[in-house]
Amino acid sequence: MLESPHIKTFLQGSISDLLAGYRCHRITPEAVIDHIVAESGAMVDNPIWISPPERASLQFYIDRLVDIEPDSLPLWGVPFAVKDNIDVAGMLTTAACPEYAYQPEASAFVVQCLIEAGAIPVGKTNLDQFATGLVGVRSPYGIPTNPSQPNSIPGGSSSGSAIALACSLVSFALGTDTAGSGRIPAAFNRLTGFKLSRGLLSTGGVVPACRSLDCVTLFTNSTADAALVANVAATFDSADPFARPNSPDNTFATYGQWQGPLRLAVIKSDQLTFFDDAAYSNAYHETINRLDQNGIELTPIDYEPFVAAAKQLYDGPWITERYIAIRDLLKKSPDATLPVTRSIIGAGKERYATEVYESIYQLADLRRQCLAALSGCDALLTPTAGKHFSLDELEADPIGPNQRLGHYTNYMNLLDMCGLAIPGLDTASEQPFGVTLVGDRFQDARLLAIGARLEQSLRPRTRHEQDEIPPFQDP
């Protein structure tokens, strides 16, 4: 059996590499789980987990694979982390609020789909309380940090899920994304963050934030891994009133790399903002220059309609959905929530129905404007975040940095669009920087194909890896 360092190499690699290791008996699920439990125990001072991996509780998942051939299940033995606002049978759901905690009778629909495909949910990860925040520090359980960036915020609200993958404790992770929580942490930790079209991944068994906007999201190490997991997870849930069947033209089973001409919309230079972060500004411009040098056409567009839509999420009446989700707790035990969480969500109590309809009308018109701006382009490319804030900056101003982090993310679910966050070129000091591809609803597979093309330009694969990605056939 391989020693622990070799197991970590498999976890750092692709899901396909891990599956190949299983098939040729170089590694076993039991050894992988033992490694994850040991590594998580050694990192106990880093509050990545709310329900950490425990060998006894995971034995069931190992045992059920014994009589199943690795080739028979698409995610056989693949370990994954679950954000602790998503139910997993046998593990508490807390939403990072101890007084809210409950023991679910069943796993969330998307988790069960992954389990049935052979994947192993190893633990529940830390988050901004009730998924309210893009910073990743608003938790009574502590602040999960990337060991390579101990003085920087991890990004939220899916902070623990991103850090678990960044630390190679799992092969992929589930998060949620209402305002950018599945994209911001990806950018800050050099990961791929896939926010599919609303309703493609069921929110059955997920603690609501804004129920009509919430999405379950995927953290992976590549677009290929994202496609592999999405092909399993994007199963229609007839019991979820917000679920939507996928379009036949949006299949993940035929993942491939974009071929031929590629035209991406980018934000006009005078509308870009990096909040006085010269390193992030330089990384963005280096990234798009690299793409331009690789034959990708970049077309500047007006970003103002996207900004106007983004403002509706917290400045508009949609904050009321967050209040509805936990109003019983706020009435019964208001001090159970963190003050910053309570102040943000509590504001939703005072909104008016007229504001809701005015916002719906405005968003419909803004969506029309945004789609018109993207006409003739294959996707929109933006920075994922304009700045990576330090923990000290956030302590000095707990609200401002969070608002600024939503500048490039908050509009997406309101406008019914999908997004794929991928690593861009690092800053000069090797700080992670990320970009996001944006498309209309049900253009998810297209974004993965474009993302694979951008990966090749920004982080070139070996010849072997390149050969494994077939061409994408655009419907």
N, C-alpha and C positions, 0 to 999 in steps of 0.2 A: 504494500500500500504506500502511496505517495506521502511524503512528509508535508506538514502544514504549509511551508512556503510555496510548494508546488501547487497546492490547492488554491492558494491566493492568486496564483498566476491564472488559473482557470476562471476565477471570479472576476479578475481584472479584464479578461478577454471577452469575446463575444459569447452570446448564448449558444450559437452554433458550435463553437469550440468546446463548450462545456458538454453539450449533447454528444459530440463526437468522442469526448473523453469517456463518457458513460458507455457508449456503444462498444468501444474497444477495451473496456474494463481497466482503464488506467486510473479510474477514480470511481467512487460510489457515493450515492446520496448520504449514506451514514457518515462517511468521512467528511463530506462537505458540511453537514449540519454540526458535527463535532467541532470543526474548525470555526464555524460562525459563532457557536456558543462560547468557545474559548476566547476568540478575538473580541467579542462583545463584552465578555467579563473583564478582559484586560483594559477595556476602554470605559469602565464603569463611571469614571469621573466626567466623561463626556455624555451629557443627557440626550443621546440620540433616540433612545427607546423609552416609551412609557410602559409597555409590556415587552420586556426583553426576551430574546430567544432562550427557551428552556428545553433541555434535551428530553425530559419525560413527556412534555406535552406535544413534542414534535414526533415522537416515536410512531404515532398512528400514521402519519403521512409517509414515513419511511417504510413501514410494514406493508402498506397498501401497494407499494411499487414492486414488492418482491416477486410476485407472480405475473408481472406485466412487463413485456419486452420494451426496452427503451425506444425502439422504432415505432411503437404503436401509439404513443402519445406525443403531441408536438412540444410539450414543455416538461417532459419526464424528468423529475428530480430537480427542476430549476428553482432555486430559492428566491423569494421576493419579500419585500417589506410593504407594510400597509399603514398608511396614515391613520392616526387614531381618531378619525371621525368616520371611518368606514368599518362596518361590522365584520368580525371574524368569529365564528363559533368557538367557544372555549376561551376567548380573550375578552377582557373588559373593553368597552368603548367609553372613553372619557371626554373626547373633544378638548382635551387639556383643561378640564374643569373637574376636580375630584368629586364635588357634590353633585355633578350631573351624571356620574358614571353609572352604567348599567351593564348587565350581562346579556348579550343578544342570544336569542334562541337559534338563530341561523346566520350563516355568513351572508354578506351583501351579494347580490346577484353576480356582479362582475368578479368578486373573489371566488365564488363557487364555480364560475366558468373556468377560471384559471386552475383551480384545484382539480376539476374534472379533466383538465388537459395535462395533469401530472405535476403542476407546480406546487411548491411548498411555501405557505405563508409563515415566515419564521418569527414575526413579532410585529408590534404596533409602535409607530413612530411619533415623536414629539411634533408639535405644531403650534402656530399662533392660536390662542384660545378661540374656539368656535370658528376657526379658519378666518379670523378677522385680522388681516394684516399681510403685508408683503415683506416684512422685515425678518421674521423667524425667531423673534426673541420674546414674544408676548405669551409666555407660558410659566405657570407656577412650578413646572418640573425642571426649569433651568434652560440654558441656551445651548443648543447643539452647535458645535463649531467644526469647521474643516481644519484638521491639524496643520495643514499647510498655510492656513490663513486665520490664525487664532484671534486676531484683533479686528476682523471684519465680520459684518453680519452674515448669517448663512443664507438669508433670503427666505421668504415665507409666502404663504403660511405653511407650505409643505416642507419645512426646514429639515425635520428628522429624516424624511424619506430620501431627500437629496443627499444628505450627509451620509446616510447608511450606504447608498450606492457609491458615493465618492470615496468612501473608506473601504470599498470592496467587501462589504459584509453581506451583500446580496448581488444577484445578477440583474435585477430590475426592481422598480418600486412603484407603488401606486400613490398618487397624490390627488388633490382636488384643485380646481381652478375656477374661480368666479371673477377675479379681477386680475389674475396673473400669477396665481400661486403655483401653477405647474410649469411656469416659464422662467420667472425671476430666479428661483433657486437653481434651475438648470444653468442659467447664464453664469451665476456666481461660483459654480462648482464644476465647470467644464463638462456639462452633461447635455444630453438630448432631452428636451421636454416636449411631449406631444399632447396638445390640447385638441382633441377631435371635435368635430361638429357636435353641437348640443344634441343629446339624446342617443348618440351612437354607443356610448358606454352608459349602461344603466346606472341611475342614482338610487335604485332600490337598496335600502340598507345603509344609506349614507345620511349622516346628520346634516340637515339643511343649513345652508348659509343664506343664499337667495335661491329659493327652490326652483324658480322658473328659469334661472340662469346657470345653476351649478353644473359643473362637468367633472367627472373622474378623469384623471390624466395619468400619463405614463412617463416615468423617468427611465432612460436606458443609456447605454454607452454609444449608441449609433442609430442611424435611421433603419438599418437592417434589423436590429433588435426590436425597434419600435414597431416595425411592420409585422414581425413574427408574433409579438404579444398582442398587437391590435387585431390580428386575424383571429385570435381566440376570444379576446375580450369584447369585441364589437359584435355581440350577439343580441338580437332584439329581445327585449323584455316586455312581454305583453301585459305584465302586471304593473309596469311603471307608466303612470299617465304622461310623463314627459319624454318617454322613449320614442325614437323615430326609426323606422326601418331604413337601412342603408340603401343608397342608390346602386343599381347593378353596375354602373360605370365606376364605382368607388371601392373596388375590391382590394383587399390587402394581400390576398393569396398570390397575386401576380406582381409583387414588388419588383421594381427595377429602377435603373438610373435614367434620368432624362437625357434624351439624345437630340442632337441638332441644335438649331437656334434657340436661344433662351433670352427672353426679355423680362427684366424685373423692374417694377416701379420702385423708386426710392424717394425719400423725403427731400424736398427742396432744401438747399443748404442753409438758407436764412430761417428755416423753420426747425432745424435741428437744435436740440438743447442737451448739454451734458453737465449742467449745473456746476460749472467751473471745474470740472474734472478733465484736465488736459490729457491725462493718460488714456481715459476712455475715448475722448474725442479722437486722439491719434490712432487708437486701435480700430475705431470704426472706419476712419478714412483709409488706413492701411488695408483693412478687410475688403472694402469695396474697390479699392485700386487693384488688389489681387484678382478679384472677380473680373474686373474690366480687362485686365491683362490676359485673362483666360478666355476671352471671347464672349463674355456675357454682357448683353446690352443693358444699360442702366438708364431709366427714364425718370427724371424728376417729376413729382406730382405735388399737388396742394394737399397738405396734411391737416389743414384746419377742420374739415368735417369730422375727421377721426378724433381730434382733440375735443371738439364740442360734444361728441357722443360719449367720450370717456368721462367727462364732467358729470354726466347724468348718474353715474353709478353711486357716488357718495354725496354729491351736492343735490341730486334729485331725489325723487320719492322711493327709489329702489332700496334704500336703506331700511324701509319699513319691512321688507321681507326678512331681513336679519332680525328685526325686533320680533316679528311673528314667530320665528323659529325657536326663540328662547324666552318668550314673554312670561310663561308660567314660572320659570326659574327666577327671572328678574323681579316678579311680584312676590314670590315666596322667600327668596334668599338673595337679594341684590348683591350682598357682599361676597357671594360665592364667585363672582366674576372679577377679573382684574379691573382696576379703575379705568384704564385706557380702553379696555374692551367695552365696559359698561357705558362709558361716555359716548363712544361711537355708535353702538347699537341702540342705546336709549333714545337717541335723536330720532329714530324711526317712528316713535310713538306719536309724534306731533304732525305728521304729514297729512295732506288732504287728498281725497279721491280725485278732485279736479287736477291736482298736480300729476297724478298717475297718467291720466288720459292725455294731458298736455305733453308729457314726456313720450308717450307712445307715438303721438302724432309727429313730434319732433324727430324721434329716432327713425321713423319710417322715411322721412324726407332725407335725413342724414345718410341712411343706408343707400338711398338712391344716388346721392351725391358721391359717396365713396365708391360704389360700384362703377359709376360713370368715370371717375378718376382712374380706375384700374382697367378700364376698357382698352383692349389691345395689348395688355401685359399678361404674362403667365402667372405672376404672383407679386405681392408687395414684400419688400425687404426693409426691415427697420432694425435699429438697435433694440435689444431686449430690455435693457435698462440704460439710463443715461449716466449713472454713477453707482459705484459700489461703496456704500457708506461704511464707516468704521463703527465699532461699538461705542466709542466715545462720542462720535457725532450724534448717534441715536440717543444716547443718554442725555445729551444736552438739549435735544429736541425730539421727543418721542413721536410727534405727529408729522412734522414737515417732511422728513425723509420718506416716510411711507407714502405720502401723497405724491411726491416727485417720482417714486418708483413706478407708479401707475400710469405715467405719462404715455408710455408706449404699449400699454397692455389693457387698460381698463375698458376700452371700447369694444373688445372683441366679441364677448358673449351678447352684449346689448345689440350689436349689429348682426348677430347670427353668422359669425365667421369662424374659421378654424385656423390654428396656428401651430407652427413647428419651430421650437427654439433649438438652435444648434450652436456649438462653439465657433466663434470667429477666431481671428488672430489675437493672441495674447498681447497685453500691454508690454512696453519696453522692460518693465520690471517683472514680467512673467505672471502678471495677475490675469485671471480668466476674464475674457470678454465674450459676449454672445450676441448673435443676431437672430431675428425671428422672421420666418416666412409666413405670410398671411394670405389666405384664400377665402373665397366664398364658401358657404355651407356645402358639404359633400364634395369638396375638392381635396380631401385629406390625402388620398393616395397620390394625387398629383404633387402635393407638397412634399411627401416622402421622396418621390422621384427627383424633384428639384433639389431637396436636401442632400440626397446621395451625390448629385452632381457637384454641389457646393462643397461637400465633404472632400471630394477628390481634389478640388482646387485649393482648399484651405488647409487640409490635413491629409496629404496624399497617402493612399494605401499602398501596400506592396502589390506586386503584379498578381500574386495568388489571390489576394482579397478582391482586387479589381475584377478578376475573371469570374468571381462568384456572383457578381451582381448582373443580372440580365438587363437588357434595354427595357425602358418603360414604354408601353404602348398607350399613348394618350387617346381616349375615346373621342 
